[in-house]
Amino acid sequence: MEELSAAEPGPEPGPEPESAPESESEPGPAGAGDAPGDGVIVTRALTKRYRGGQLAVDGLDLTVPAGSVFGFLGPNGSGKTTTIRMLMGLIEPTSGTARVLGRPMPRSARTVLPHIGALIEGPALYGFLSGRDNLLRYDAADPTADPRTRRTRVAATLDRVGLTAAAGKKAKAYSLGMKQRLGLAAALLQPRRLLVLDEPTNGLDPQGMREIRSLVRELASDGTTVFLSSHLLDEIEQVCTHAAVMAQGRLITQGAVADLAAGARGRLVVTTPDVTDAARVLKEQGVADIVVAEDRVTGEPPDGELAELNAALVTAAVRVRGFGVERASLEDAFVALTGEGFDVAG
Ligand SMILES: Nc1ncnc2c1ncn2[C@@H]1O[C@H](COP(=O)(O)OP(=O)(O)OP(=O)(O)O)[C@@H](O)[C@H]1O
């Protein structure tokens, strides 16, 4: 991973002057980019090839709608972190464009970043400081933060992430989940229009995951756009309204989670003690991709009338306990789109 200081020099390395001509033709981050219908993040043909030759992100066209909880999904190594680092202006794209809150990145990083709360690659914490002192210090390092309201904002944020009781404890004594919540608190010290969270539940136990997920839902409910990356399909289904699916640096699909799942066909599921006979009959009836597991036989639902399938099973004296089509999941959509399984363990 490149360090921040190793950001590659680009054609426009300096900070964008406030009076840059583009600010006249396009509304600035205080007023644009989060009206309904607008993309809070819009990339066009965004591409990153690392110096070693690795094509990490390949022609990405991403649109993150305002107010969405947008899941950026893909197995490890699919280019999520590289994309996020380009969006945050930490590294230069090789080609293509990225606009965040209506402004081009990395050129407008200085004006855009104060509106974004980010949790990328784990929070940078001082273990010897308490949770509260970490936040006070973090806020003091932010030139846009008002020192007069610092203590109140820190207390309110600790409360918001459920760390009030542990605020005086040294951060090194925090569990991973508490550290992650403290990192989120740092991102929330000021009102933000966009939160960018890179694998926010990575490494957490199920309880820690639940806590972070419910916090994300809560943050989203007050209108903040949340962009979160994850390699966990069920996490995206549980938390996100929209998603983009990446594989090997390329965008496979994006849209509302409900639409993505609906695009994939569900599975026909027959529950029966007579699985062998059921599998045979279903095969005779043209059902493809039959899988037998315990007392369930599943397969691709046929185009025709399902009732006829059921009748064929009954005629063949298969004792049918359950018969139906299960709702397609995002995982089904992923498998249908890529032709391969999603490596959740990745
Ligand atoms: N600094 C770098 N130099 C060269 N190659 C890199 C660098 N950073 C990442 N890569 C490569 O680019 C590809 C995409 O990596 P990236 O970290 O963006 O993926 P990811 O989806 O975020 O995965 P992970 O969750 O493992 O970070 C990988 O093949 C990775 O090895």
The ligand as a Gaussian input file, in Angstrom:
#p B3LYP/6-31G(d) Opt

LIG

0 1
 N        0.286000       0.388000      -3.854000
 C        0.060000      -0.596000      -4.699000
 N        0.976000      -0.934000      -5.642000
 C        0.756000      -1.934000      -6.526000
 N       -0.379000      -2.687000      -6.539000
 C       -1.314000      -2.420000      -5.631000
 C       -1.164000      -1.373000      -4.657000
 N       -2.278000      -1.325000      -3.883000
 C       -3.079000      -2.308000      -4.338000
 N       -2.529000      -2.962000      -5.382000
 C       -3.123000      -4.068000      -6.173000
 O       -4.268000      -3.572000      -6.814000
 C       -5.335000      -4.525000      -6.780000
 C       -6.538000      -3.928000      -6.096000
 O       -6.236000      -3.716000      -4.724000
 P       -7.212000      -2.960000      -3.706000
 O       -6.514000      -2.872000      -2.396000
 O       -7.700000      -1.716000      -4.316000
 O       -8.404000      -3.992000      -3.635000
 P       -9.534000      -4.143000      -2.531000
 O      -10.747000      -4.568000      -3.272000
 O       -9.629000      -2.921000      -1.711000
 O       -9.006000      -5.333000      -1.674000
 P       -8.654000      -5.369000      -0.132000
 O       -9.960000      -5.456000       0.551000
 O       -7.815000      -6.603000      -0.024000
 O       -7.870000      -4.100000       0.139000
 C       -4.779000      -5.747000      -6.075000
 O       -4.338000      -6.646000      -7.054000
 C       -3.608000      -5.199000      -5.280000
 O       -2.615000      -6.180000      -5.126000

